[in-house]
Amino acid sequence: MRFRCTENSPDFCLAVSVLLGCDPFVEGGLHVVIQTTRFGQVEIQDQDILLFSEGILGFAELHKFVLLDDPTDDIFAWLQSCDEPAIAFPVLEPELFAENYKVTLAKTDYEALKMTDLSKARLLCIVTIPDDPTQMTANLKAPVVINIPDRKARQCVLQDNHLAIREPIFAKLQQRVVQNPTQSIKSQSAALEVAVRIQNKNQPEAGL
């Protein structure tokens, strides 16, 4: 049995569900507040969470992430851990800096993602930004693949040995800015459809 909860308080909804002995179903999704080092407290809904059954490379114990859109950042979206505030990866769609980028997933990747093809998927590459940002690189060898409808995600290690783990991208992004001076790099990303836009605390909410 499930009950429909219209309250914004997750504690209230969960408490009532325990009393009734059923699972909560929250109208519009259960609101969750996560702690982050970079962005402070961020309110999301449970359906915003991306589930990585095997974690991220190097962080196998972390399974819940959310894609965040910081309005003050014109370039990157951020793949933020829901459990570790300090863990957040800048990410970009590979199409923004790698022409003709194609991936061939293994059978195990498709099975883990519950997909048979990539028609309903989004791909993101984790970016490494050193002290000198002109030396930033992206991992083309192991993209993050997101099953949009089911919110399942996986970092897939591709078998193509021509793909770089540290692909230089600064010059390519710079060229894109020159070609599209009126558009931010991030605004050209289709992956933002699954991102949660962070409320800019310096700006009033719409309608106020």
TALIN-V83298 format. One record per residue. N is the residue number from 1. SS is DSSP state (2 for helix, 1 for strand, 0 for the rest). PHI is phi in whole degrees, -180 to 180 (* if undefined). NEAR is the number of other C-alpha atoms within 8 Angstrom. Layout:
N:SS:PHI:NEAR
N:SS:PHI:NEAR
This chain:
1:0:*:5
2:1:-129:8
3:1:-118:9
4:1:-94:8
5:1:-107:9
6:0:-108:7
7:0:-79:8
8:0:-85:6
9:0:-88:7
10:2:-64:10
11:2:-62:6
12:2:-62:8
13:2:-63:12
14:2:-70:9
15:2:-63:8
16:2:-65:8
17:2:-63:13
18:2:-66:9
19:2:-62:7
20:2:-85:6
21:0:70:7
22:0:-142:10
23:1:-93:9
24:1:-77:11
25:1:-122:10
26:1:-98:11
27:0:-60:8
28:0:83:5
29:0:102:9
30:0:-76:12
31:1:-78:11
32:1:-130:9
33:1:-107:8
34:1:-108:11
35:1:-95:10
36:1:-133:13
37:0:-73:7
38:0:-80:6
39:0:-115:6
40:1:76:7
41:1:-78:8
42:1:-129:10
43:1:-93:8
44:1:-131:10
45:1:-111:10
46:2:-60:9
47:2:-76:7
48:2:-80:12
49:0:-74:10
50:1:-99:12
51:1:-98:10
52:1:-102:13
53:0:-63:9
54:0:-114:9
55:0:72:13
56:1:-102:11
57:0:-55:6
58:0:91:4
59:1:-137:7
60:0:-64:9
61:0:-83:6
62:0:-101:13
63:0:-117:12
64:1:-115:12
65:1:-132:13
66:1:-138:13
67:1:-90:13
68:1:-110:12
69:1:-109:13
70:0:-88:10
71:0:-64:9
72:0:-89:5
73:0:-112:8
74:0:-87:9
75:0:-115:8
76:0:-104:11
77:1:-97:15
78:1:-126:12
79:1:-91:12
80:1:-102:13
81:1:-69:14
82:0:-84:11
83:0:-112:7
84:0:-120:9
85:0:-56:13
86:0:-83:8
87:0:-95:7
88:1:-149:9
89:1:-111:9
90:1:-70:11
91:1:-136:12
92:1:-141:14
93:0:-71:11
94:2:-61:12
95:2:-62:8
96:2:-76:12
97:0:-142:9
98:0:-132:7
99:0:-69:7
100:0:61:5
101:0:-74:7
102:0:-129:4
103:0:-122:5
104:0:-122:6
105:0:-85:8
106:0:-78:7
107:2:-58:6
108:2:-65:6
109:2:-66:10
110:2:-61:12
111:2:-65:9
112:2:-66:9
113:2:-87:11
114:0:60:8
115:0:-132:9
116:0:-112:6
117:0:-155:6
118:0:-103:7
119:0:-64:4
120:0:-116:8
121:1:-116:9
122:1:-126:10
123:1:-110:11
124:1:-135:12
125:1:-112:14
126:1:-77:12
127:1:-107:12
128:1:-107:8
129:0:-116:9
130:0:-78:7
131:0:-58:4
132:0:-96:7
133:2:-62:8
134:2:-68:6
135:2:-102:10
136:0:-63:13
137:1:-134:12
138:1:-125:13
139:0:-91:13
140:0:-83:12
141:0:-74:11
142:0:-134:11
143:0:-72:13
144:1:-89:12
145:1:-111:12
146:1:-116:13
147:1:-82:14
148:0:-60:10
149:0:-64:5
150:0:-97:5
151:0:59:12
152:1:-97:13
153:1:-142:13
154:1:-158:15
155:1:-88:11
156:0:-100:10
157:0:-86:7
158:0:-82:11
159:0:-86:5
160:0:-71:6
161:0:-75:7
162:0:-83:4
163:0:-84:7
164:0:-92:9
165:0:-77:9
166:0:-126:8
167:1:-86:9
168:1:-62:9
169:0:-130:11
170:2:-60:11
171:2:-63:8
172:2:-70:8
173:2:-68:11
174:2:-61:8
175:2:-65:8
176:2:-65:10
177:2:-64:11
178:2:-64:7
179:2:-74:6
180:0:-131:8
181:0:-65:7
182:0:-93:4
183:0:-119:8
184:0:-72:11
185:0:-60:13
186:2:-65:10
187:2:-67:7
188:2:-91:8
189:0:-96:10
190:2:-77:5
191:2:-70:10
192:2:-66:9
193:2:-64:5
194:2:-105:8
195:0:-93:12
196:1:-97:11
197:1:-80:8
198:0:-77:9
199:0:-69:6
200:0:-73:9
201:0:-68:5
202:0:-87:4
203:0:-115:5
204:0:-70:7
205:0:-68:6
206:0:-58:4
207:0:92:3
208:0:-99:4
